[in-house]
Amino acid sequence: MSIVNAKEIMIEAAKNKYAVGAFNVTDLLQFKAVVEAAIETKSPVIVQTSVKPSQFIGTQLMVNIYRTLAESAPVPVCLHLDHCTDIDYCKKCSDAGYTNIMIDASKHSFEENIRQTKEVVDYAHSVGNISVEGELGTVGGVEDQIVVAEDEAQLANPQQSVEFVERTGVDIFAPAIGTAHGVYKTKNPKIDFERMATIHKMLNSNGIKTPLVVHGGTGLPDDYIVKLLEAGGAKFNVSTELKHTLIDAKWEYISSHRDEYDPGKLDVFVRDATRKAVIGWMQKLGSVGKA
C-alpha cells in the first residue's frame, strides 16, 4: 500500500471529508521530511515535483528516491508531477514511475485542453496504475515559472467541468475557484466555495468518482480550509510555504552559527522545520491517523 496513485487515496479522503496534503519538494531533504511527517502522523501523502526540479535532479533519480522512501514507509505515498505543460514530459514521467501526472493545458482553449488532457490520460492509463489530474480555468500567481496575472484568472464553469471530466477520462480534477499560487496579497482572498461545492456535487453525487483538487494552499485562512473541505476538496497543494521554510530555516541557522561549518547540522535543522510545517498542514486537513 506504500506506493499508490493519487486517486485511490483521494477517494477515501473525499468520502470522509478530509484531504490529502500534496507538498512540492525540490530536493532529497524536503522529500525525506515530507515522508517522515506522514509516517509520524499516520497520514496518506502526495509528494509533488514541479517540472524544473524534476528535470534538474533527473526524472529517474527522483523516482528512485521516491521508491526508496515510500517502499519502507508504513503509509501510502504518491509521487505527483505538478503543472506540466509538456505532453512528452508527462509521458516520460509516466514511464519512469511517477504515480500521478498533472497535464496543465488550462491556458489553451477548452477543446485543446480536452485534447491534450485526454492524450495524457490515455497514455498514463496504458502504462500502469497511474492517475491523471487535469485543470479547467486558470489559477492566479506563479507556479514553476508559469505566470498567470490575477486579472486573467478565470473560474471553472460547472457545466464545462462535467463535460471536461467525461470527455478526458481524467481521474482527479482541479477547478479554478479563485485560489492563487504564491502568497496571497490579502488576508481574505475571494474564493468561490459555492462553485467548488456545485462542481463536486455534479461530479460525485452518486459516489466519489472524480475527487477535487485545491491549488494554492499556502496562506489560506484556517476557516477557508474548513469550507473547502466541506465543498469537496480532497487534495490541497502546498508549494510556496515549503520553499519559504527551506530558505528561511537555512538563513536562520547559518546566521546564528557563523563559525560553524557542519552541513549535517544544517540539514537536520531544515528537515525538522519542514517536517513541522508539513505536520501542521496534515492536522489542518484532517488526514492525521487516516493512513
matplotlib code that plots the C-alpha trace (Angstrom):
import matplotlib.pyplot as plt

x = [0.0, 3.0, 3.3, -0.1, -1.6, -3.4, -7.0, -7.1, -6.2, -8.3, -11.4, -11.2, -10.5, -13.5, -15.8, -14.7, -14.4, -10.6, -7.9, -4.5, -1.7, 0.3, 3.7, 6.0, 9.7, 12.9, 15.4, 16.0, 16.0, 12.4, 11.3, 12.5, 10.9, 7.5, 7.5, 8.7, 5.9, 3.4, 4.8, 4.8, 1.1, 0.0, -1.2, -1.5, 0.6, 1.3, 4.8, 4.9, 7.7, 7.3, 8.9, 12.1, 13.2, 12.3, 14.5, 17.3, 17.5, 16.7, 13.4, 14.6, 16.7, 13.6, 11.6, 14.4, 14.3, 10.5, 10.6, 13.4, 11.5, 7.9, 8.6, 9.8, 7.0, 4.0, 1.8, 0.6, 2.8, 2.1, 4.6, 3.0, 4.2, 2.8, 1.7, 3.4, 2.5, 4.7, 2.9, 6.1, 7.5, 4.2, 4.7, 8.4, 7.5, 4.7, 7.3, 9.8, 7.4, 5.5, 2.2, 0.1, 0.6, -0.9, -1.1, -1.8, -3.4, -5.6, -4.3, -5.4, -8.9, -11.5, -11.2, -7.4, -7.3, -9.5, -7.4, -4.1, -5.5, -7.1, -3.8, -2.0, -4.8, -4.9, -1.1, -0.7, -3.5, -1.9, 1.4, 0.0, -1.6, -1.2, -3.8, -4.0, -5.0, -6.5, -7.3, -10.1, -9.9, -6.7, -5.2, -3.6, 0.1, 3.3, 3.9, 7.2, 7.7, 4.2, 2.8, -0.9, -1.9, -4.7, -6.9, -6.5, -7.7, -10.9, -13.0, -14.1, -17.6, -19.5, -21.2, -17.9, -16.3, -18.6, -18.0, -14.2, -14.1, -16.4, -14.5, -11.0, -11.5, -9.3, -9.0, -8.8, -9.9, -8.6, -11.3, -10.2, -12.2, -10.2, -7.2, -3.8, -0.2, 2.4, 1.5, -2.0, -2.0, -5.0, -6.0, -9.4, -8.9, -12.1, -12.7, -15.8, -16.8, -20.2, -18.7, -16.5, -19.4, -21.5, -18.8, -18.3, -22.0, -22.3, -19.4, -19.8, -23.4, -23.7, -20.5, -17.0, -15.7, -13.6, -12.0, -11.3, -8.0, -7.4, -4.4, -2.7, -2.9, -0.2, -1.7, -5.3, -7.0, -8.0, -11.7, -11.3, -9.7, -12.6, -15.1, -13.1, -13.0, -16.8, -17.1, -15.3, -11.6, -9.7, -6.1, -4.5, -1.4, 1.3, 4.4, 5.3, 5.2, 7.8, 10.0, 9.9, 10.5, 13.6, 15.2, 14.2, 15.4, 18.8, 19.1, 18.2, 20.7, 23.6, 23.0, 23.2, 26.1, 28.6, 31.6, 30.2, 30.7, 28.7, 26.3, 24.8, 23.6, 22.2, 20.3, 18.8, 17.6, 16.0, 14.5, 12.9, 11.5, 10.0, 8.6, 6.9, 5.3, 4.0, 2.6, 0.8, -0.9, -1.8, -3.5, -5.5, -6.6, -7.7, -5.5, -3.8, -4.4, -6.1, -3.3]
y = [0.0, 2.3, 3.1, 4.5, 6.8, 9.9, 8.9, 5.9, 7.8, 10.9, 8.9, 7.9, 11.5, 12.8, 10.2, 11.1, 14.9, 15.2, 16.0, 14.6, 17.1, 17.4, 19.0, 20.3, 19.4, 20.5, 18.1, 15.0, 16.8, 18.1, 14.8, 13.0, 15.5, 15.1, 11.3, 11.4, 13.8, 11.4, 8.5, 10.4, 11.4, 8.2, 10.3, 9.4, 11.9, 13.1, 14.3, 16.7, 17.9, 20.7, 20.2, 22.1, 20.4, 17.0, 17.8, 19.2, 16.2, 13.8, 12.0, 8.6, 9.6, 11.4, 8.2, 6.2, 8.5, 8.1, 4.3, 4.1, 6.3, 5.0, 1.3, 1.4, 3.7, 2.2, 4.9, 5.4, 7.8, 9.1, 10.8, 13.6, 15.6, 19.1, 21.6, 20.0, 21.7, 19.3, 16.2, 14.4, 15.0, 13.8, 10.5, 10.4, 10.7, 8.1, 5.7, 6.4, 5.6, 8.7, 7.6, 10.7, 13.2, 16.6, 17.8, 21.5, 22.7, 25.2, 28.2, 26.7, 26.7, 24.3, 21.9, 21.9, 21.4, 18.4, 17.0, 17.3, 16.0, 13.0, 12.2, 12.1, 10.2, 7.5, 7.2, 7.1, 4.5, 2.3, 2.4, 1.2, 2.3, 6.0, 8.6, 11.9, 15.4, 18.0, 21.6, 23.9, 27.6, 29.4, 29.9, 33.2, 33.6, 31.8, 28.0, 26.7, 29.8, 29.6, 33.1, 34.0, 37.6, 38.0, 39.8, 36.9, 34.3, 32.6, 30.4, 26.9, 26.7, 23.8, 22.5, 22.6, 20.9, 17.9, 17.8, 18.1, 15.2, 13.0, 13.6, 13.3, 10.5, 12.4, 10.8, 13.9, 17.4, 20.9, 23.5, 27.2, 28.7, 31.8, 30.3, 31.5, 30.2, 32.1, 34.4, 35.9, 39.7, 39.9, 38.2, 37.5, 36.2, 35.8, 32.1, 30.7, 28.0, 27.6, 26.9, 24.2, 22.6, 22.7, 21.0, 18.4, 17.6, 17.5, 15.1, 13.0, 13.0, 9.2, 8.3, 9.7, 9.2, 12.3, 13.8, 17.5, 19.4, 22.8, 24.6, 27.5, 26.2, 28.5, 31.3, 30.2, 31.1, 28.1, 28.8, 28.8, 25.4, 24.0, 25.4, 23.9, 20.5, 20.7, 21.7, 18.6, 19.5, 16.2, 17.3, 20.5, 21.7, 23.4, 24.7, 28.2, 27.6, 24.8, 27.0, 29.7, 27.2, 25.8, 29.1, 30.8, 27.8, 27.8, 31.6, 31.3, 28.5, 30.0, 33.4, 32.1, 29.7, 31.8, 30.0, 26.5, 24.6, 21.4, 20.7, 17.8, 20.0, 22.5, 19.7, 18.4, 21.9, 22.4, 18.9, 19.5, 22.9, 21.4, 18.4, 20.7, 22.8, 19.6, 18.2, 21.5, 21.1, 17.4, 18.5, 21.2, 18.9, 16.2, 13.4, 12.5, 8.9, 8.2, 6.0]
z = [0.0, 0.3, -3.4, -4.6, -7.1, -6.1, -6.9, -4.6, -1.5, -2.5, -2.9, 0.8, 1.7, -0.2, 1.3, 4.8, 4.5, 4.9, 2.4, 1.4, 1.6, -1.6, -0.9, -3.6, -2.9, -4.7, -3.1, -1.1, 2.2, 1.7, 0.2, 3.3, 5.7, 4.0, 4.2, 7.8, 8.7, 7.0, 9.0, 12.3, 11.8, 10.1, 7.1, 3.5, 1.5, -2.0, -2.8, -5.7, -8.0, -10.5, -13.9, -13.3, -10.1, -11.7, -14.7, -12.6, -10.3, -13.1, -13.7, -12.9, -9.9, -8.5, -8.9, -7.3, -4.3, -4.1, -4.3, -1.7, 0.8, 0.0, 0.0, 3.6, 4.7, 6.5, 5.0, 1.4, -0.6, -4.1, -6.4, -8.5, -11.4, -10.9, -13.6, -16.6, -19.9, -22.0, -23.1, -23.9, -20.4, -18.9, -20.8, -19.7, -16.1, -16.5, -17.9, -15.2, -12.3, -11.2, -9.9, -10.7, -13.6, -14.0, -17.5, -17.3, -20.6, -18.9, -20.8, -24.1, -25.5, -24.0, -26.9, -26.9, -23.2, -23.6, -26.4, -24.6, -21.3, -22.9, -24.7, -21.4, -19.6, -22.3, -22.2, -18.4, -18.1, -20.7, -18.8, -15.5, -12.2, -12.8, -12.2, -14.0, -12.9, -15.2, -14.7, -16.0, -15.7, -14.6, -11.2, -10.4, -9.4, -10.3, -10.4, -11.8, -13.9, -15.3, -14.7, -14.6, -13.8, -11.3, -13.8, -16.3, -13.8, -15.0, -12.8, -13.9, -15.4, -13.6, -16.8, -18.7, -15.8, -16.1, -19.9, -19.4, -17.0, -19.1, -22.4, -21.0, -18.5, -16.1, -12.6, -10.4, -11.3, -10.3, -11.0, -10.8, -7.9, -7.0, -5.2, -6.2, -6.4, -4.3, -1.4, -1.2, -1.3, 1.0, 4.3, 2.7, -0.8, -2.9, -3.1, -4.7, -2.2, -3.8, -7.2, -5.7, -4.0, -7.1, -9.2, -6.5, -6.4, -10.2, -10.5, -7.3, -6.2, -6.9, -5.2, -5.4, -8.9, -9.6, -6.4, -6.5, -6.0, -4.4, -5.8, -3.9, -0.3, 1.1, 3.1, 3.1, 6.4, 8.5, 8.1, 4.3, 4.6, 6.6, 4.0, 1.1, 2.8, 3.2, -0.5, -1.6, -1.7, -1.3, -2.2, -1.1, -2.9, -0.7, -2.5, -1.6, 2.2, 1.8, -0.3, 2.3, 5.1, 3.3, 2.7, 6.0, 8.0, 6.3, 6.8, 10.4, 11.2, 9.2, 10.7, 14.2, 13.5, 11.5, 12.9, 12.3, 9.0, 9.6, 6.7, 8.6, 11.4, 8.9, 7.2, 10.4, 11.3, 7.8, 7.8, 11.2, 10.2, 7.0, 8.9, 11.4, 8.6, 6.9, 10.1, 10.7, 7.3, 7.9, 11.1, 9.3, 6.6, 9.0, 7.5, 10.8, 11.6, 8.2, 6.7]

ax = plt.figure().add_subplot(projection="3d")
ax.plot(x, y, z, "-o")
ax.set_aspect("equal")
plt.show()
